[in-house]
Amino acid sequence: MNKIIYLDAAASALKPKSVVSTEADFLQNSYANSGRGVCARSAAVDDMVARSRQRVADFINADPTQVIFTSGATDGLNRIVNILSSQPWYSSSSVFAVSDLDHHSARIPWEALLHIGKIRHMRVCELDDNYDIKIDTIPKTDFLIVTAMSNVLGRAQDVEKIIATARGKNPNVITIVDASQYVVHNKIDVKKWDCDFLVFSGHKIGADTGVGVLYIRDTNKYFPEKFGGGMVVSVADMARAKESRGGWIYQNCNSCWVTADAPDKWEAGTLPLTQIAGLHVAIDELEKNRPDLNLIKYAYDELSKIEKIKIISSRDSAILSFVVDGMHPLDVGAMMGANNVCVRVGNMCASWIHRAMGISGSVRISVGAWNTMDEMKQAIDIIKKIVK
Ligand SMILES: Cc1ncc(COP(=O)(O)O)c(C=O)c1O
């Protein structure tokens, strides 16, 4: 069988050998749970988790206590909605604002709140002629969801300016950044952006599935929304609880308990340790070797010569998405797949941007650090034959 040309990095990245060997080594030689044992092996796992957390913190310019491990971006985005909507000060008459760049995972959890009447007002940020967020028309809102890079159009948004503008209209706005695609191609600086929350998935940056990052700026401002082992320091009577370190004291008729400090307070249950072991290695690899976007430019230049192809992304994007006159995206993708070229097709969990462009789906080419120009040339030749 011919070699597969994997041009679907934006869906999930292939894994560097160093990530695979780190995880295998952890599983074979160093495995134990974290935060629960007193033996040397458990202590080594605690150190590994702390190192990985520190690496993520450095990667996004945060403090390690602000870095929470989740199972992925979708988990993080849902948790944010659950955190915010369960705070005592939360009001269902709040306004949230989204944009048509959003992935389903960023917007549907908020629309679900709308559906059950736990929030009443949704605004949609306007897009300009390039389908970038129109910053000067950002509405006044209580919660703002910012997709830092669309998974269809691949253009980096000016997150700092978007957030500053939203804060100009409401100093108390809570801002949530979905950096799932942005993180692959660009440096993140949560301090500069001044966002309240940010998420991304490990698997898109070469780490394993099942691990993600949730950044929370003000970890003490919120009650946790997920409860269980590891996130309380004591379950005791009130007098003892008051002497404990930690954050919030909860009381009910049976016992009273004190939450741990961040990040533990946000990490109930056993962490995805193997994936965490690989995560910091993946970040090292990504920073050494980002995907070569000249491949995308080459594809753009070649495909724009074909009359039947309409490219919907721009030449300087990190992603190339297109439609073919008279052919369904699924058929294009299936024919490419039959020729051993893997791409993503359909609405890509980003229905709104397709709808805004008057189409139901598209074909997406995306690259990782493993892709070569030679592979891209072969893939383009195959597309030319398919659409001929
Ligand atoms: C922009 C964006 N947000 C969120 C997600 C959801 O990521 P995950 O499926 O890893 O939770 C994706 C995945 O495609 C994405 O591209």
The ligand as an SDF file (V2000), in Angstrom:
LIG
                    3D

 16 16  0  0  0  0  0  0  0  0999 V2000
  -11.3390   25.6450   17.2700 C   0  0  0  0  0  0  0  0  0  0  0  0
  -11.6500   24.3510   17.9760 C   0  0  0  0  0  0  0  0  0  0  0  0
  -12.2250   24.3940   19.1870 N   0  0  0  0  0  0  0  0  0  0  0  0
  -12.5200   23.2860   19.8820 C   0  0  0  0  0  0  0  0  0  0  0  0
  -12.2450   22.0490   19.3690 C   0  0  0  0  0  0  0  0  0  0  0  0
  -12.5940   20.8400   20.1680 C   0  0  0  0  0  0  0  0  0  0  0  0
  -11.4480   20.1250   20.4760 O   0  0  0  0  0  0  0  0  0  0  0  0
  -11.5330   18.6680   21.1430 P   0  0  0  0  0  0  0  0  0  0  0  0
  -12.3780   17.8440   20.2130 O   0  0  0  0  0  0  0  0  0  0  0  0
  -10.1110   18.2270   21.1900 O   0  0  0  0  0  0  0  0  0  0  0  0
  -12.1400   18.8220   22.4740 O   0  0  0  0  0  0  0  0  0  0  0  0
  -11.6580   21.9420   18.0910 C   0  0  0  0  0  0  0  0  0  0  0  0
  -11.4060   20.6230   17.4840 C   0  0  0  0  0  0  0  0  0  0  0  0
  -11.4820   20.4460   16.2980 O   0  0  0  0  0  0  0  0  0  0  0  0
  -11.3350   23.1270   17.3860 C   0  0  0  0  0  0  0  0  0  0  0  0
  -10.7630   23.0930   16.1840 O   0  0  0  0  0  0  0  0  0  0  0  0
  1  2  1  0
  2  3  1  0
  2 15  2  0
  3  4  2  0
  4  5  1  0
  5  6  1  0
  5 12  2  0
  6  7  1  0
  7  8  1  0
  8  9  2  0
  8 10  1  0
  8 11  1  0
 12 13  1  0
 12 15  1  0
 13 14  2  0
 15 16  1  0
M  END
$$$$
